[in-house]
Amino acid sequence: MSDLGVTILKYLCFSEHTANITRKAHQRANLIHRCFISKNTDLLVRAFRTYVRFMLEYNSPVWSPLLKKDIILVESVQRRFTKRISGLATMTYQSRLKSLNLESLEARKLRSDLAFAYKILFGVLCINSDTLLC
């Protein structure tokens, strides 16, 4: 079943959704590398942020990957994209992120989840927080 772009399986398992969006994100990231004539690092990173990263973060409070294999799968999109930027292939992933002024997708997901929880607990969203924590 799919609702608002999120594939939901029995027992609220989102592994299939994670696999689908990471496959599509890898395809789009590859298109950026192939189609951009300019190999300007800032331009490539901006294109990645604009056209790929949102796919991996859309509705993430709903389908947030819990399994380590799913977290690694989502992170692999950015890991592979940054490795293909010229001059960064030999650097570690953390070094590449630092030099490109990016955060890991896992850290961004955690911040998004915390902001969502804050909004629920302090009444910014119209959700009864008393029934959520029972």
GROMACS elastic network, one bead per residue, 0.5 to 0.9 nm:
[ bonds ]
;  ai    aj funct       b0    kb
    1     6     6  0.83287   500
    1     7     6  0.57575   500
    1     8     6  0.53610   500
    1     9     6  0.64600   500
    1    10     6  0.89170   500
    2     5     6  0.60846   500
    2     6     6  0.53649   500
    2     8     6  0.58634   500
    2     9     6  0.85944   500
    3     6     6  0.53584   500
    3     7     6  0.65973   500
    3     8     6  0.75994   500
    4     7     6  0.85188   500
    4    59     6  0.85292   500
    5    58     6  0.87298   500
    5    59     6  0.84452   500
    6    14     6  0.82795   500
    6    17     6  0.64152   500
    6    58     6  0.89292   500
    6    59     6  0.76154   500
    6    62     6  0.82786   500
    6    63     6  0.72974   500
    7    13     6  0.89334   500
    7    14     6  0.67954   500
    7    15     6  0.89614   500
    7    16     6  0.70553   500
    7    17     6  0.50230   500
    7    18     6  0.86684   500
    7    20     6  0.87882   500
    7    63     6  0.86762   500
    8    11     6  0.84933   500
    8    12     6  0.59378   500
    8    13     6  0.64053   500
    8    14     6  0.58822   500
    8    15     6  0.88450   500
    8    16     6  0.80001   500
    8    17     6  0.71415   500
    8    63     6  0.84421   500
    9    12     6  0.56025   500
    9    13     6  0.53408   500
    9    14     6  0.66059   500
    9    15     6  0.85345   500
    9    16     6  0.77747   500
    9    17     6  0.87071   500
   10    13     6  0.62613   500
   12    63     6  0.86316   500
   13    16     6  0.76678   500
   13    17     6  0.85480   500
   13    63     6  0.84229   500
   14    17     6  0.51503   500
   14    18     6  0.61804   500
   14    19     6  0.86719   500
   14    63     6  0.59629   500
   14    64     6  0.80524   500
   14    65     6  0.71442   500
   14    66     6  0.89739   500
   14    70     6  0.88869   500
   15    18     6  0.50161   500
   15    19     6  0.61618   500
   15    20     6  0.86191   500
   15    63     6  0.88947   500
   15    65     6  0.75994   500
   15    67     6  0.83388   500
   15    69     6  0.89928   500
   15    70     6  0.65948   500
   16    19     6  0.50702   500
   16    20     6  0.61619   500
   16    21     6  0.87122   500
   17    20     6  0.50833   500
   17    21     6  0.61887   500
   17    22     6  0.84840   500
   17    63     6  0.79596   500
   18    21     6  0.54150   500
   18    22     6  0.60615   500
   18    23     6  0.84808   500
   18    56     6  0.84851   500
   18    63     6  0.80916   500
   18    64     6  0.88735   500
   18    65     6  0.73808   500
   18    70     6  0.64964   500
   18    71     6  0.87712   500
   18    73     6  0.76957   500
   18    74     6  0.71048   500
   19    22     6  0.53351   500
   19    23     6  0.61088   500
   19    24     6  0.87214   500
   19    70     6  0.77578   500
   19    73     6  0.74859   500
   19    74     6  0.82400   500
   20    23     6  0.52181   500
   20    24     6  0.63382   500
   20    25     6  0.86127   500
   21    24     6  0.50751   500
   21    25     6  0.59460   500
   21    26     6  0.84887   500
   21    55     6  0.68402   500
   21    56     6  0.66425   500
   21    74     6  0.83551   500
   22    26     6  0.59792   500
   22    27     6  0.84984   500
   22    55     6  0.83853   500
   22    56     6  0.71011   500
   22    73     6  0.69252   500
   22    74     6  0.58680   500
   22    75     6  0.88713   500
   22    76     6  0.82939   500
   22    77     6  0.66747   500
   23    26     6  0.52108   500
   23    27     6  0.63438   500
   23    28     6  0.87852   500
   23    77     6  0.86035   500
   24    27     6  0.50863   500
   24    28     6  0.62553   500
   24    29     6  0.86263   500
   24    52     6  0.87419   500
   24    55     6  0.83800   500
   25    28     6  0.50760   500
   25    29     6  0.60368   500
   25    30     6  0.84996   500
   25    51     6  0.86004   500
   25    52     6  0.55841   500
   25    53     6  0.77808   500
   25    55     6  0.66893   500
   25    56     6  0.72477   500
   25    74     6  0.89871   500
   25    77     6  0.67142   500
   26    29     6  0.50697   500
   26    30     6  0.60911   500
   26    31     6  0.85908   500
   26    52     6  0.82072   500
   26    76     6  0.86940   500
   26    77     6  0.56890   500
   26    78     6  0.86423   500
   26    80     6  0.83789   500
   26    81     6  0.81496   500
   27    30     6  0.51489   500
   27    31     6  0.62806   500
   27    32     6  0.88458   500
   28    32     6  0.64140   500
   28    33     6  0.89239   500
   28    48     6  0.85964   500
   28    51     6  0.73790   500
   28    52     6  0.64099   500
   29    32     6  0.51473   500
   29    33     6  0.66031   500
   29    34     6  0.88253   500
   29    47     6  0.87417   500
   29    48     6  0.66191   500
   29    51     6  0.80661   500
   29    52     6  0.64026   500
   29    77     6  0.76754   500
   29    78     6  0.85056   500
   29    80     6  0.88111   500
   29    81     6  0.63833   500
   30    33     6  0.51991   500
   30    34     6  0.62003   500
   30    35     6  0.85015   500
   30    81     6  0.76571   500
   31    34     6  0.50352   500
   31    35     6  0.56827   500
   31    36     6  0.81088   500
   32    35     6  0.54181   500
   32    36     6  0.58529   500
   32    44     6  0.71265   500
   32    47     6  0.71146   500
   32    48     6  0.74347   500
   32    51     6  0.87420   500
   33    36     6  0.59834   500
   33    37     6  0.84877   500
   33    39     6  0.80867   500
   33    44     6  0.75510   500
   33    81     6  0.82580   500
   33    84     6  0.79190   500
   33    85     6  0.82788   500
   34    37     6  0.77822   500
   35    38     6  0.89222   500
   36    39     6  0.68993   500
   36    43     6  0.89423   500
   36    44     6  0.78546   500
   37    40     6  0.89633   500
   38    41     6  0.86810   500
   38    43     6  0.78931   500
   38    44     6  0.83369   500
   39    42     6  0.87709   500
   39    43     6  0.76163   500
   39    44     6  0.69553   500
   39    85     6  0.78628   500
   39    86     6  0.77512   500
   40    43     6  0.53672   500
   40    44     6  0.63165   500
   40    45     6  0.87579   500
   40    85     6  0.89810   500
   41    44     6  0.51754   500
   41    45     6  0.61398   500
   41    46     6  0.85290   500
   41    85     6  0.69111   500
   41    86     6  0.80069   500
   41   100     6  0.80127   500
   42    45     6  0.52090   500
   42    46     6  0.60771   500
   42    47     6  0.85812   500
   42   100     6  0.78559   500
   43    46     6  0.51235   500
   43    47     6  0.61712   500
   43    48     6  0.86245   500
   44    47     6  0.50886   500
   44    48     6  0.61772   500
   44    49     6  0.86831   500
   44    85     6  0.81278   500
   45    49     6  0.61819   500
   45    50     6  0.85622   500
   45    81     6  0.89636   500
   45    82     6  0.82809   500
   45   100     6  0.75143   500
   45   102     6  0.86840   500
   46    49     6  0.51058   500
   46    50     6  0.61229   500
   46    51     6  0.85209   500
   47    50     6  0.50584   500
   47    51     6  0.57906   500
   47    52     6  0.76457   500
   48    51     6  0.54275   500
   48    52     6  0.51066   500
   48    53     6  0.62780   500
   48    54     6  0.89991   500
   48    78     6  0.85034   500
   48    81     6  0.82021   500
   49    52     6  0.59461   500
   49    53     6  0.50443   500
   49    54     6  0.70540   500
   50    53     6  0.65748   500
   50    54     6  0.67893   500
   51    54     6  0.66685   500
   51    55     6  0.75345   500
   52    55     6  0.55014   500
   52    56     6  0.70028   500
   52    77     6  0.87941   500
   52    78     6  0.89116   500
   53    56     6  0.52608   500
   53    57     6  0.64022   500
   53    58     6  0.86609   500
   53    77     6  0.89066   500
   53    78     6  0.81629   500
   53   105     6  0.82939   500
   54    57     6  0.50027   500
   54    58     6  0.57408   500
   55    58     6  0.54631   500
   56    59     6  0.86330   500
   56    60     6  0.75498   500
   56    74     6  0.70414   500
   56    77     6  0.89363   500
   56   105     6  0.82422   500
   57    60     6  0.51472   500
   57    61     6  0.86120   500
   57    64     6  0.88447   500
   57   105     6  0.82864   500
   57   108     6  0.85044   500
   57   109     6  0.71797   500
   57   112     6  0.88536   500
   58    61     6  0.85042   500
   59    62     6  0.55305   500
   59    63     6  0.67032   500
   59    64     6  0.81065   500
   60    63     6  0.52158   500
   60    65     6  0.81288   500
   60   109     6  0.70654   500
   60   112     6  0.79755   500
   60   113     6  0.79355   500
   61    64     6  0.53726   500
   61   109     6  0.80777   500
   61   112     6  0.73638   500
   61   113     6  0.58224   500
   61   116     6  0.73544   500
   63    66     6  0.87155   500
   64    71     6  0.87554   500
   64   109     6  0.77079   500
   64   113     6  0.84595   500
   65    68     6  0.78088   500
   65    69     6  0.86989   500
   65    70     6  0.56552   500
   65    71     6  0.57547   500
   65    74     6  0.84745   500
   66    69     6  0.85605   500
   66    70     6  0.70044   500
   66    71     6  0.69610   500
   67    70     6  0.53113   500
   67    71     6  0.64006   500
   67    72     6  0.87531   500
   68    71     6  0.50592   500
   68    72     6  0.61283   500
   68    73     6  0.84815   500
   69    72     6  0.51659   500
   69    73     6  0.60720   500
   69    74     6  0.87534   500
   70    74     6  0.62382   500
   70    75     6  0.85656   500
   71    74     6  0.53100   500
   71    75     6  0.61985   500
   71    76     6  0.85618   500
   71   105     6  0.88662   500
   71   106     6  0.71482   500
   72    75     6  0.50760   500
   72    76     6  0.59686   500
   72   106     6  0.89200   500
   73    76     6  0.51272   500
   73    77     6  0.72580   500
   74    77     6  0.59471   500
   74    78     6  0.78789   500
   74   105     6  0.75623   500
   74   106     6  0.83378   500
   75    78     6  0.56974   500
   75    79     6  0.61974   500
   75    80     6  0.87034   500
   75   104     6  0.72097   500
   75   105     6  0.59245   500
   75   106     6  0.69662   500
   76    80     6  0.58585   500
   76    81     6  0.83284   500
   77    80     6  0.54183   500
   77    81     6  0.61759   500
   77    82     6  0.87134   500
   78    81     6  0.50012   500
   78    82     6  0.60492   500
   78    83     6  0.84288   500
   78   104     6  0.78863   500
   78   105     6  0.76170   500
   79    82     6  0.54994   500
   79    83     6  0.62471   500
   79    84     6  0.89404   500
   79    93     6  0.63523   500
   79    96     6  0.87107   500
   79    97     6  0.87501   500
   79   104     6  0.87369   500
   80    83     6  0.51153   500
   80    84     6  0.64591   500
   81    84     6  0.54366   500
   81    85     6  0.69961   500
   82    85     6  0.54494   500
   82    86     6  0.88456   500
   82    88     6  0.71465   500
   82    89     6  0.77706   500
   82    93     6  0.78540   500
   82    96     6  0.66410   500
   82    97     6  0.76796   500
   82   100     6  0.84172   500
   83    86     6  0.78953   500
   83    87     6  0.86644   500
   83    88     6  0.58263   500
   83    90     6  0.78344   500
   83    91     6  0.79764   500
   83    92     6  0.87606   500
   83    93     6  0.77188   500
   83    96     6  0.76386   500
   84    87     6  0.85226   500
   84    88     6  0.72411   500
   84    89     6  0.62162   500
   85    88     6  0.58063   500
   85    89     6  0.69058   500
   86    89     6  0.68141   500
   87    90     6  0.74986   500
   87    91     6  0.84293   500
   88    91     6  0.54396   500
   88    92     6  0.83811   500
   88    95     6  0.87251   500
   88    96     6  0.63407   500
   88    99     6  0.89176   500
   89    92     6  0.81167   500
   89    96     6  0.84966   500
   91    94     6  0.81770   500
   91    95     6  0.60324   500
   91    96     6  0.61224   500
   92    95     6  0.51740   500
   92    96     6  0.62052   500
   92    97     6  0.86993   500
   93    96     6  0.50914   500
   93    97     6  0.62365   500
   93    98     6  0.86586   500
   94    97     6  0.51134   500
   94    98     6  0.62046   500
   94    99     6  0.86723   500
   94   103     6  0.87808   500
   94   104     6  0.81988   500
   95    98     6  0.50771   500
   95    99     6  0.61293   500
   95   100     6  0.85466   500
   96    99     6  0.51825   500
   96   100     6  0.60955   500
   96   101     6  0.83770   500
   96   102     6  0.83166   500
   97   100     6  0.51865   500
   97   101     6  0.58426   500
   97   103     6  0.61720   500
   97   104     6  0.72197   500
   98   102     6  0.62331   500
   98   103     6  0.76815   500
   99   102     6  0.78408   500
  100   103     6  0.89594   500
  102   105     6  0.89533   500
  103   106     6  0.82545   500
  103   107     6  0.66090   500
  103   108     6  0.67463   500
  104   107     6  0.53383   500
  104   108     6  0.64752   500
  104   109     6  0.87191   500
  105   108     6  0.50138   500
  105   109     6  0.60439   500
  105   110     6  0.85734   500
  106   109     6  0.50283   500
  106   110     6  0.61973   500
  106   111     6  0.87052   500
  107   110     6  0.50921   500
  107   111     6  0.62861   500
  107   112     6  0.86322   500
  108   111     6  0.51582   500
  108   112     6  0.61688   500
  108   113     6  0.86368   500
  109   112     6  0.50255   500
  109   113     6  0.61175   500
  109   114     6  0.85972   500
  110   113     6  0.50878   500
  110   114     6  0.61812   500
  110   115     6  0.86256   500
  111   114     6  0.51117   500
  111   115     6  0.61675   500
  111   116     6  0.85932   500
  112   115     6  0.51369   500
  112   116     6  0.61635   500
  112   117     6  0.86531   500
  113   116     6  0.50643   500
  113   117     6  0.61717   500
  113   118     6  0.85891   500
  114   117     6  0.50767   500
  114   118     6  0.61145   500
  114   119     6  0.86234   500
  115   118     6  0.50295   500
  115   119     6  0.62160   500
  115   120     6  0.87180   500
  116   119     6  0.51371   500
  116   120     6  0.63505   500
  116   121     6  0.87602   500
  116   125     6  0.86892   500
  117   120     6  0.51300   500
  117   121     6  0.61520   500
  117   122     6  0.85819   500
  118   121     6  0.51964   500
  118   122     6  0.60167   500
  118   123     6  0.83717   500
  118   124     6  0.81600   500
  119   122     6  0.54338   500
  119   123     6  0.59948   500
  119   125     6  0.57090   500
  120   123     6  0.54253   500
  120   124     6  0.61770   500
  120   125     6  0.54090   500
  120   126     6  0.75080   500
  120   127     6  0.62570   500
  120   128     6  0.77204   500
  120   129     6  0.61740   500
  121   124     6  0.78404   500
  121   125     6  0.84649   500
  121   127     6  0.86925   500
  121   128     6  0.85535   500
  121   129     6  0.59203   500
  121   130     6  0.88086   500
  122   125     6  0.80380   500
  122   129     6  0.86914   500
  123   126     6  0.64376   500
  123   127     6  0.73192   500
  123   128     6  0.81313   500
  123   129     6  0.80858   500
  124   127     6  0.85600   500
  125   128     6  0.86897   500
  126   129     6  0.89779   500
  127   130     6  0.88631   500
  127   131     6  0.88099   500
  127   132     6  0.85152   500
  128   131     6  0.59352   500
  128   132     6  0.69698   500
  129   132     6  0.50667   500
  129   133     6  0.66113   500
  130   133     6  0.58224   500
  130   134     6  0.69211   500
  131   134     6  0.55953   500
